[in-house]
């Protein structure tokens, strides 16, 4: 019986990452790395127009050629996403020899990690993995979770985070502080689709937390929080090995 996967969220900001390939699958991986703030190098003879535009804008470095093992020098994490299983495998083996975590897409035996199915609501991320057994199962549960979570959760979480920081700054470690933090986590901010998140948050906080004289900036603009245009739409990444 193989060991379980270790679940973790990795900070990639300013870390050098390599993507070999620049087709459709590679493009989605590049987008994920960009959201994480990674320093991305792409190696591929040809690239989709989206990748070429990102490179032209200076957001990634694109070497328009075949992969060389020297491309792995000083790399923190690598993704092999070409259309050739043999090339992807070669990238994985070369990276493994250097102790670099690598994902060869659609080839579970040659992956140090998998890409989970992800549901996002602002800073809230829920990742689902089947250890490569069935991406379709991961997508099923992702869709079910997606349907159950209100789109306003991202705004609500930002406000709860502001209140939490205030509690931590103004209440020494105690049972009272623990209760306050639990109240924040389990608070029902919205009862309906048209409720005003900011006003309900202020009402809740006024009952349970000693707020500062000026509310956190996240809640200062009532219209911005209430406007549908500011509610963050979820983005979904399908599980792939």
N, C-alpha and C positions, 0 to 999 in steps of 0.2 A: 504494500500500500504506500503510495507516494505521500510526501509531506504536504500539509496544507499551504496554500498561498498566504503570504504575509500581507495583510491589507494596510495600505499607507497612502497618504497624500504627500507628494514630494514637492519641495520648493525648488523650482527650476529658474527662478529669476536670476539673470546674468550668468547662468551656467552655459557652457558650450555644448550644443547638441548637434548631432549629425543626422541628416535624412538622405538616404541614398534612394534616388528615384524622385520623379516630379510629375507623376500621373495623377489620376483621380484619387486613389487611396492616399498617396503621399501628400496631396494637397490638403486633405482633411487632417492629417497628422501635423502638418506645418501650421495649420490654423490653431490647433490645440496648443502647440508649443508657443506660438505667438501670444496667445491669451495668458500663458504662464510666464511670459517675460523672458523666455530663453534667448540666448544668442545662437542663431540657427545658421548652419552651413548646409547647403543642398548640393549634392553631386549627381548630375544626370546629363546625358548628351542632349536631351530635348526636355522641354517643360510645358505644361499647360499654361495657357495665357494668364491665368490667375497668379501662378507662381512667378512667371516672368515679370508681371507688373509689380509684385511685392519686392522682387529683387531690384527692379529698376528704381523703386522708391527708396531703396537702401535699408529695407527692414530685415532682409536676409542676405547672405552671401551665396551666390550660385556659381559653382564651377561647372562649366558646360563641357563635360567629358565623362569618361568611364571612371568607376571607383578605383582608387589606389589605397593600399593598406595604410599609407602615410596620412590619409585623410582622418584616420582615427587618433592621430597625435593630439593629446590634451583634451580629448572629448570626454564628457561626463556621461552621456547617454546617447545611444544610437538607434535608429529605426531603418530597417531595410524594407523598402516598399517599391521595389521595381516589379516589372511584369515577368521576371525570370526567377524561378525558384532556386536555380543553381547560384545565381548572383546573390540573392538574399541569404542563402546558406553560407556562401563564402564571406559575406560581410559579418554574419553572426560568428563564424568560427574565428575570424581575424580579431573581432572585438572581444570574444571570450578569452582569447590568448592574452589580451591586454587588461583583463579584469573590468571591461566596460559593459554595463547592463545594456542589453540589446533586444529588440523585438523584430523578428522576421515575419512579416504579415502573412496570415493564412498558413502558418507552419508552426503549430504549437510545440513540437519537439525542439525547435530552434528559437525559442523565446525565453528570455529571463523574466519577462513580465507580459501581462495582457492588457489590452485596452478595454475597460469596462463599459457597460451601458450606463449613461449618466443622465440624471435629471437635475436641472439647475433652476433655482429661484434666487437670484442675486448671489449672495455669499453662501447660500445653502446648496450643498452638492450631495447627492445620493448616488453612490456608485454600486453597480451590480455586476458580479462576475460569476460565471459557471466554470471557471478554471479551464476554459476552452472546450468544455463538453458540448455545449449547445448555445451558440449566440442567439438563436431564435427564442430560447427560454428566457435569456436575459432581456431581450427586447420585449417579450410579453410582460414581464414584471415591470419593466421600465414604463410601458404604456399604462399599466394599471396604476402605478404610483403617480405618473404624470397626470392622469385624470383626477386623482384624489387630492392634489395639492393646489390651493388657490394661487392665482398668479400674483397676488399682492404679498406673498410671503417674503419676498426679497426686501420690500420696504419695511414690513413689520420687523424682520430680523435686524435691520440696521438700527431701528429705534430701540429695540430690546437691548442691542449691544451698547448703545449710548447709555441707557439706564443702568445696565450692568456695570459699566465702568464707573458711573457715579456712585453706585452702591459700594463697590470695592474701594473707592477713594475715601468714602466718608463713613464706612462702618468697619471697625476692626473685626478680625476673625471671631465669629461667635455663632451660636445657634440662630440668633436673630438674622444675621447676614445670610446664613444658609437658607433660611425660610424665605427671605426676600428674593434671593436669586431663583429659588424654585417657583415662587409666585410669578416671576417674570417669564420663566420658561413655559409655564402651563397656562398663562393668561390667554383668554379668548378676546383678542383685540377686535375682531369683526364678527358680527352675527349674520350679515347679509352682504350681497354683492355691492350694494351702493353705500355701505357704511363709510364713515370718514375715519381713516386709520389714525391720523394725528390726534383728532379730538378724543377718540376712545382711549388712545394711549395716555394722553394727559389725564383723563378721568381716572384711569386705572392707577397710574403712577401717584396721583394725588391721594388716593386712598391707602396705598401700600408703601410708597417710597417718599422720602423727603427730597423733593426735587430742588435743584439749584434755582436761583432767582430767574435765570434765563434758561429756557429749555434747550436741549442739544440741537445743534445746527440741523441735524437730519430731520427734525420735526418742526423747524421754524417756519417753513414755507408750506402753509396749509394747502394752497391751491396746487402746488407741485406734487404733493403726496397724493392728493385726491384725484389728480388728472389721469385718465386712462393712458395718455401718451407717455407718462413717466413710469408706468408699471412695467417692470422688466419682463420681456417675453422669455420663456425657457428656451434653452438650446440643448439639443440632444445629440449624444455621440453613441452610435451603435457599437455593441461589443464586437471586437475583432481580436483574434489571437495575435 
